[in-house]
Amino acid sequence: MAIVRVAHRPNLSPERAMYAFNRNFHREYKIYKSGVLMRDFVVKKNAWTGVGVKLKQEDNGTSFVFTAMMPSIILNILFGGVIAFLFLRPSWRAMERDVGAFIESAADFK
């Protein structure tokens, strides 16, 4: 899990953040609303590799909390766990770096 704090943007909604992600990543990744309670949307590379993103609004700041994950629920049930973690962690880390770098540099979040 990673947390990136950005400029305090109380009017920034998860939908607007998702739109900014889609503008930047639409050629490489699929961005869609998450069905999981703890994430607002998912940045998906493939069924094995993705990042769940949560926009967190607090009184004194705005931040993004994101975690690498296996976007496919079926694959997660069948192959999730330590073995999947060991084999998929390098691609998950690379995606976390892409997402973190985008959040830190995007004009929408400054």
Secondary structure by P-SEA (a helix, b strand, c coil): cbbbbccccccccaaaaaaaaaacccccbbbbbbccccccccccccccbbbbbbbbbcccbbbbbbbbbcccaaaaaacccaaaaaacaaaaaaaaaaaaaaaacccccc
